[in-house]
Amino acid sequence: MSFQQKPTLTGQRFKTRKRDEKERFDPTQFQESIVQGLNQTGTDLEAVAKFLDASGAKLDYRRYAETLFDILVAGGMLAPGGTLSDDMTRTEFCLFTAQEDLETMQAYAQVFNKLIRRYKYLEKGFEEEIKKLLLFLKGFTESERNKLAMLTGILLANGNISASILNSLFNENLVKEGVSAAFAVKLFKSWINEKDINSVAASLRKVGMDNRLMELFPANKRSCEHFSKYFTDAGLKELSDFARNQQSIGARKELQKELQEMMSRGDPQKEIIAFTREEMKKAGLSEQTMIGIIWTSVMSSVEWNKKEELVTEQAIKHLKQYSPLLKAFTSQGLSELSLLLKIQEYCYDNIHFMKAFQKIVVLLYKADVLSEEAILKWYTEAHLAKGKSVFLEQMKKFVEWLKNAEEESESEEEEAD
C-alpha cells in the first residue's frame, strides 16, 4: 500500500517567509536615526532625555542596545579596542565630548537613569556596556577615561549598575599599565562624593569584591602598604582604611583557622606559641587582638558535650591543657581583661556554658593566666552587659575571697615593715 503525499503549500509558505524574514541586523540605520536626533537636541540634556524616551517607541532599543549606548558615550559605534568606526556619521554630543566635571557627569547619569527606568529591559545591556567600556580603557584618552570613571562612580552610588562590573578592571593589561588603579581613584572619589564609604563597602560586600581591591595592582605591588599609600596620596584615605581593615579581617580568619587545625592535630604548644608570635608580628596585631583569636581557636578546636553538667568538666580539662598558650599572650593587663570579656561573651552565647563561667575564671587564675587585678577590675567596672547579673553573682564569693586575701597580704607586709 503506497502512501500518497498530501499536497503541501511549500512554495507558498517560502514566499511569505522570505517576506516576513527578520530584517538583517543593521545598526547603521539605527545609528543614523539616533545621531540625527542628538545633533538636533545639542547640549540640552533635558531634550536629549525626551528624544530618547520618544525614540524607544519607534526604534528597536532591545536589539540595538549596544549601539545606542556606544553612541551616547562615544558618539558612534565602537570597534573592538575602543576606536570609533570611521565610515559613519557620528555625533559631537556625547559623554566623551562633554565637559569634564562632576556636575556635567551627574546630568549625564540622569539621562541614563531616565532611559533605563523607562525601558527596563535595557538594564542588563547597560551593565554589559559598562563592562565592555572598562575593557576598552586603553583605547580612550585620559580625559575620556576620567569622565567615564566619574559617571560610573555616580551610577554605582545610585544603584543603576552592580559593583560586579569592577571585575573588568582586574584585566591583566589594564592592571599592568596602571590604568586600572588610576581609573579606580576617579571612580571611587565620585562614588564617595555621591554617597559615602559605607555605601561603597556594602555594595562591594554584596558582590564579593570587598577583598579584591588589591588586584587593581600588579602582583609585585599587591601589598597593603602600597595600596594604602597610593589611595591615601590620591585623597582616598577612607578607601585605604577600608581595604586595610578587610585585609586584616581576612588575615585574622586565616590565622584562627590555622591555629584551630594545629590544636586539633595536637601539635606541641611550644610550636603553636612560636608560630603565633611570628604571625602576630607579621600581621601587626596587638596582644589584645591576639588573645581573642587564641581563645576562639581553643574553644573551636574541640567537640563540646551537649550536657551542661559534663561540659564544665570537659572545658576545665581542655583549658587546663591550653593554659600555657593563654598565659604566653596575656603579659599585659589589657590582654587579661580582653580575655575575661571573651570568656563572658562565650559563656553567654553558648547557653550550656552559663554555669561554667566562675570555674573557668578560677582555673585561669590558678594557672597564672589571669591576675587578681584584672578579675577585680572586670568585676567592679569592666564587665559587659551580657548576662552580667548571672556572672557577677557567680563571682561574688571568689571576689570577696580575693579582696580578703589582698587585705591580709597587705597587713602582713605592714607588719613585716
C-alpha positions as CSV (number, residue, x, y, z in Angstrom):
1,M,0.0,0.0,0.0
2,S,1.6,3.2,-1.0
3,F,1.1,6.5,0.8
4,Q,0.1,9.3,-1.4
5,Q,1.7,12.5,-0.3
6,K,-0.8,15.2,0.5
7,P,-0.3,18.3,-1.5
8,T,1.5,20.9,0.6
9,L,1.9,24.6,0.2
10,T,5.6,24.7,0.5
11,G,6.1,27.1,-2.4
12,Q,3.7,29.5,-0.9
13,R,5.0,29.2,2.6
14,F,8.5,30.0,1.5
15,K,7.4,33.2,-0.3
16,T,5.7,34.6,2.8
17,R,8.7,33.5,4.9
18,K,11.0,35.5,2.7
19,R,8.8,38.5,3.0
20,D,8.5,38.2,6.8
21,E,12.1,37.4,7.3
22,K,13.6,39.4,10.1
23,E,15.4,42.4,8.7
24,R,19.2,41.9,8.8
25,F,20.9,43.1,11.9
26,D,21.8,46.6,10.7
27,P,23.0,49.0,13.3
28,T,24.0,51.7,10.7
29,Q,20.4,52.7,10.1
30,F,19.8,52.8,13.8
31,Q,22.9,54.9,14.3
32,E,21.8,57.4,11.7
33,S,18.5,58.0,13.5
34,I,20.0,58.4,16.9
35,V,22.9,60.6,15.7
36,Q,20.5,62.8,13.8
37,G,18.3,63.3,16.9
38,L,21.3,64.1,19.1
39,N,22.6,66.6,16.7
40,Q,19.3,68.4,16.8
41,T,19.0,68.4,20.5
42,G,22.6,69.5,21.1
43,T,23.8,70.0,24.6
44,D,20.4,70.3,26.2
45,L,20.3,67.1,28.2
46,E,16.6,67.5,29.1
47,A,15.8,67.5,25.4
48,V,18.2,64.5,24.9
49,A,16.3,62.5,27.6
50,K,12.9,63.4,25.9
51,F,14.2,62.5,22.5
52,L,15.5,59.1,23.7
53,D,12.2,58.4,25.5
54,A,10.2,59.1,22.4
55,S,12.5,57.2,20.0
56,G,12.2,54.0,22.1
57,A,8.7,53.6,20.8
58,K,9.8,53.8,17.2
59,L,13.3,52.2,17.2
60,D,14.3,48.7,18.3
61,Y,16.2,49.5,21.5
62,R,16.1,45.9,22.6
63,R,18.1,44.8,19.5
64,Y,20.5,47.7,19.2
65,A,21.1,48.4,22.9
66,E,24.9,48.2,22.5
67,T,24.9,50.7,19.5
68,L,22.6,53.0,21.5
69,F,25.0,53.1,24.5
70,D,28.1,53.4,22.3
71,I,26.7,56.5,20.7
72,L,25.6,58.1,23.9
73,V,29.1,57.6,25.4
74,A,31.4,57.9,22.5
75,G,29.4,59.5,19.7
76,G,29.2,56.4,17.5
77,M,29.7,52.7,17.3
78,L,32.9,51.4,18.9
79,A,35.1,48.8,17.2
80,P,36.9,46.3,19.4
81,G,39.5,48.1,21.5
82,G,37.6,51.3,21.7
83,T,38.2,53.1,18.5
84,L,35.2,54.7,16.7
85,S,34.1,53.0,13.4
86,D,35.1,55.5,10.8
87,D,32.7,55.2,8.0
88,M,29.6,56.5,9.7
89,T,28.0,59.8,10.8
90,R,28.9,60.5,14.3
91,T,27.7,63.0,16.8
92,E,29.6,65.6,18.8
93,F,27.0,65.5,21.5
94,C,28.1,62.6,23.8
95,L,29.7,61.9,27.1
96,F,33.2,61.8,25.7
97,T,32.9,65.4,24.3
98,A,31.1,66.8,27.4
99,Q,32.8,69.0,29.9
100,E,35.0,67.1,32.4
101,D,33.4,68.0,35.7
102,L,31.2,66.2,38.3
103,E,28.1,68.3,37.7
104,T,28.1,67.5,34.0
105,M,28.6,63.8,34.7
106,Q,25.7,63.9,37.2
107,A,23.5,65.3,34.5
108,Y,24.6,62.5,32.1
109,A,23.9,59.9,34.8
110,Q,20.4,61.3,34.9
111,V,19.9,60.7,31.2
112,F,20.9,57.1,31.5
113,N,18.8,56.7,34.7
114,K,15.7,58.0,33.0
115,L,16.2,55.9,29.9
116,I,16.6,52.7,31.8
117,R,13.7,53.4,34.2
118,R,11.6,53.9,31.1
119,Y,12.9,50.9,29.2
120,K,13.6,48.4,32.0
121,Y,14.9,45.8,29.5
122,L,17.9,48.0,28.8
123,E,19.3,47.4,32.4
124,K,21.2,44.3,31.5
125,G,22.6,45.7,28.2
126,F,23.7,48.8,30.0
127,E,25.7,46.8,32.6
128,E,27.3,44.8,29.8
129,E,28.2,48.1,28.0
130,I,29.9,49.5,31.1
131,K,31.9,46.2,31.5
132,K,32.9,46.4,27.8
133,L,33.9,50.1,28.0
134,L,36.1,49.4,31.0
135,L,37.9,46.7,29.0
136,F,38.5,49.3,26.2
137,L,40.0,51.9,28.6
138,K,43.4,51.9,26.8
139,G,41.7,53.0,23.6
140,F,40.4,56.2,25.2
141,T,42.1,59.5,26.0
142,E,42.8,60.4,29.6
143,S,40.0,62.9,29.7
144,E,37.6,60.4,28.3
145,R,38.6,57.9,30.9
146,N,38.1,60.5,33.7
147,K,34.6,61.2,32.5
148,L,33.7,57.6,32.3
149,A,35.2,57.0,35.7
150,M,33.1,59.8,37.3
151,L,30.0,58.6,35.5
152,T,30.5,55.0,36.6
153,G,31.0,56.1,40.2
154,I,27.7,58.1,40.2
155,L,25.8,55.2,38.6
156,L,27.2,52.8,41.2
157,A,26.3,55.1,44.0
158,N,22.7,55.3,42.8
159,G,22.4,51.6,42.3
160,N,22.0,51.8,38.5
161,I,24.6,49.2,38.0
162,S,26.1,46.4,40.1
163,A,29.6,46.6,41.6
164,S,30.4,43.3,39.8
165,I,31.3,45.5,36.7
166,L,34.5,46.3,38.5
167,N,35.7,42.8,37.5
168,S,36.7,44.3,34.2
169,L,39.3,46.5,35.9
170,F,41.1,43.4,37.1
171,N,42.1,42.7,33.4
172,E,45.8,42.0,33.3
173,N,46.7,44.5,30.6
174,L,44.9,47.4,32.3
175,V,46.4,46.5,35.7
176,K,49.9,46.1,34.4
177,E,50.0,49.6,32.9
178,G,48.4,51.3,35.9
179,V,45.3,52.2,34.0
180,S,43.0,50.3,36.5
181,A,44.3,52.0,39.6
182,A,44.1,55.5,38.1
183,F,40.6,54.8,36.9
184,A,39.6,53.4,40.3
185,V,40.7,56.6,42.0
186,K,38.4,58.8,40.0
187,L,35.6,56.3,40.2
188,F,35.7,55.9,44.0
189,K,36.0,59.6,44.5
190,S,32.8,60.3,42.6
191,W,31.1,57.3,44.4
192,I,32.0,58.5,47.9
193,N,31.1,62.1,46.9
194,E,27.7,60.9,45.9
195,K,27.1,58.7,48.9
196,D,29.8,57.7,51.5
197,I,32.3,54.9,52.2
198,N,29.7,52.7,53.9
199,S,27.6,52.6,50.7
200,V,30.8,51.6,48.8
201,A,31.6,48.9,51.4
202,A,28.0,47.5,51.3
203,S,28.0,47.3,47.5
204,L,31.4,45.7,47.3
205,R,30.5,43.1,50.0
206,K,27.3,42.2,48.2
207,V,29.2,41.0,45.2
208,G,32.3,39.7,47.0
209,M,34.6,42.5,45.8
210,D,35.4,43.8,49.2
211,N,38.5,41.6,49.5
212,R,39.7,42.0,45.9
213,L,40.7,45.7,45.7
214,M,44.4,44.8,45.9
215,E,44.0,43.2,42.5
216,L,44.0,46.7,41.0
217,F,47.8,46.5,41.2
218,P,50.2,44.1,39.6
219,A,51.3,41.1,41.7
220,N,54.6,42.7,42.7
221,K,52.8,45.7,44.2
222,R,49.9,43.9,45.8
223,S,50.6,44.9,49.4
224,C,48.7,46.7,52.0
225,E,51.4,49.3,52.2
226,H,51.4,50.1,48.5
227,F,47.6,50.2,48.3
228,S,47.4,52.4,51.4
229,K,49.9,54.9,50.1
230,Y,48.5,55.0,46.6
231,F,44.9,55.8,47.6
232,T,45.8,58.0,50.6
233,D,48.1,60.1,48.4
234,A,45.2,60.4,45.9
235,G,43.0,61.7,48.7
236,L,41.1,58.5,49.4
237,K,42.2,57.7,52.9
238,E,38.8,56.2,53.7
239,L,39.1,53.6,50.9
240,S,42.7,52.6,52.0
241,D,41.4,52.3,55.6
242,F,38.6,50.1,54.4
243,A,40.9,47.9,52.4
244,R,43.4,47.6,55.3
245,N,40.6,46.6,57.6
246,Q,39.3,44.0,55.1
247,Q,42.8,42.7,54.8
248,S,43.3,42.3,58.5
249,I,39.9,40.6,59.0
250,G,40.9,38.2,56.3
251,A,44.3,37.6,57.9
252,R,42.7,37.1,61.4
253,K,40.3,34.5,60.0
254,E,43.1,32.6,58.3
255,L,45.2,32.7,61.5
256,Q,42.3,31.4,63.6
257,K,41.7,28.5,61.2
258,E,45.4,27.6,61.2
259,L,45.6,27.6,65.0
260,Q,42.5,25.5,65.3
261,E,44.0,22.9,62.9
262,M,47.2,22.8,64.9
263,M,45.3,22.2,68.1
264,S,43.0,19.6,66.6
265,R,46.2,17.8,65.4
266,G,47.6,18.0,68.9
267,D,50.8,20.0,67.9
268,P,53.1,20.8,70.8
269,Q,52.2,24.1,72.5
270,K,55.8,25.4,72.1
271,E,55.4,25.2,68.3
272,I,51.9,26.8,68.5
273,I,53.3,29.7,70.6
274,A,56.3,30.3,68.3
275,F,54.0,30.2,65.2
276,T,51.5,32.6,66.8
277,R,54.2,35.1,67.8
278,E,55.6,35.1,64.3
279,E,52.1,35.6,62.7
280,M,51.3,38.3,65.2
281,K,54.4,40.2,64.3
282,K,53.8,39.7,60.5
283,A,50.2,41.0,60.7
284,G,51.0,43.8,63.2
285,L,48.4,42.6,65.7
286,S,48.2,43.7,69.3
287,E,48.3,41.2,72.1
288,Q,44.7,42.1,73.0
289,T,43.6,41.1,69.5
290,M,45.7,38.0,69.6
291,I,44.3,36.7,72.8
292,G,40.8,36.9,71.3
293,I,41.9,34.9,68.3
294,I,43.6,32.3,70.5
295,W,40.5,32.0,72.8
296,T,38.2,31.4,69.8
297,S,40.6,28.8,68.4
298,V,41.0,27.0,71.6
299,M,37.2,26.8,72.1
300,S,36.6,25.8,68.5
301,S,39.2,23.0,68.3
302,V,37.0,20.5,70.3
303,E,33.6,19.0,70.1
304,W,31.7,20.1,73.2
305,N,29.4,17.8,75.2
306,K,25.7,18.6,74.8
307,K,25.1,18.0,78.6
308,E,25.5,21.1,80.8
309,E,26.9,19.1,83.8
310,L,29.5,17.4,81.6
311,V,30.6,20.3,79.6
312,T,32.0,22.2,82.5
313,E,34.3,19.3,83.4
314,Q,35.3,19.0,79.8
315,A,36.0,22.7,79.5
316,I,38.2,22.8,82.6
317,K,40.3,19.9,81.4
318,H,40.7,21.4,77.9
319,L,41.6,24.9,79.2
320,K,44.0,23.5,81.8
321,Q,45.8,21.8,78.9
322,Y,46.0,25.1,77.0
323,S,46.7,27.5,79.8
324,P,50.4,27.8,78.8
325,L,49.3,29.1,75.4
326,L,46.9,31.6,77.0
327,K,49.5,32.7,79.5
328,A,52.0,33.4,76.7
329,F,49.7,36.1,75.3
330,T,48.4,37.8,78.5
331,S,51.5,39.6,79.5
332,Q,49.6,42.9,79.7
333,G,46.7,43.8,82.0
334,L,44.6,44.9,79.0
335,S,45.1,41.4,77.4
336,E,43.8,39.8,80.6
337,L,40.8,42.0,80.5
338,S,40.2,41.2,76.8
339,L,40.3,37.5,77.6
340,L,37.8,37.9,80.5
341,L,35.4,39.7,78.2
342,K,35.8,37.0,75.6
343,I,35.1,34.3,78.2
344,Q,32.0,36.3,79.4
345,E,30.7,36.6,75.8
346,Y,31.4,32.9,75.1
347,C,29.5,31.7,78.2
348,Y,26.6,34.0,77.4
349,D,26.4,33.0,73.8
350,N,26.7,29.2,74.5
351,I,23.9,28.7,76.9
352,H,25.2,25.4,78.4
353,F,28.4,27.3,79.5
354,M,26.4,29.8,81.6
355,K,27.2,28.0,84.8
356,A,30.8,27.3,83.9
357,F,32.0,30.9,83.9
358,Q,33.2,31.1,87.5
359,K,35.0,27.8,87.3
360,I,36.8,28.8,84.1
361,V,38.0,32.1,85.7
362,V,39.2,30.4,88.9
363,L,41.1,27.8,86.9
364,L,42.8,30.5,84.8
365,Y,43.6,32.5,88.0
366,K,45.3,29.4,89.5
367,A,47.2,28.8,86.2
368,D,48.5,32.3,86.5
369,V,46.8,33.4,83.2
370,L,44.5,36.0,85.0
371,S,45.7,38.2,87.8
372,E,43.5,39.3,90.7
373,E,43.8,43.0,89.5
374,A,42.2,42.0,86.2
375,I,39.5,40.0,87.8
376,L,38.6,42.8,90.3
377,K,38.6,45.4,87.5
378,W,36.3,43.2,85.5
379,Y,34.0,42.7,88.5
380,T,33.8,46.3,89.5
381,E,33.6,48.2,86.2
382,A,34.9,46.5,83.1
383,H,32.3,43.7,82.5
384,L,29.9,43.5,79.6
385,A,26.2,43.8,80.0
386,K,25.7,40.3,78.5
387,G,24.4,38.1,81.4
388,K,26.0,40.5,83.8
389,S,23.8,39.7,86.8
390,V,24.3,35.9,86.5
391,F,28.1,36.2,86.1
392,L,28.6,38.8,88.9
393,E,26.5,36.6,91.2
394,Q,28.7,33.6,90.4
395,M,31.9,35.5,91.0
396,K,30.8,37.2,94.3
397,K,32.3,34.7,96.7
398,F,35.5,34.4,94.8
399,V,35.9,38.2,94.6
400,E,35.3,38.5,98.3
401,W,38.0,35.9,98.9
402,L,40.4,37.8,96.6
403,K,39.8,41.1,98.4
404,N,40.3,39.4,101.8
405,A,43.5,37.7,100.6
406,E,44.7,41.1,99.3
407,E,44.0,42.8,102.6
408,E,45.7,40.0,104.6
409,S,48.8,40.2,102.4
410,E,48.8,44.0,102.8
411,S,48.6,43.8,106.6
412,E,51.3,41.1,106.6
413,E,53.6,43.4,104.6
414,E,52.9,46.3,107.1
415,E,53.8,44.0,110.0
416,A,57.0,43.0,108.2
417,D,57.8,46.7,107.8
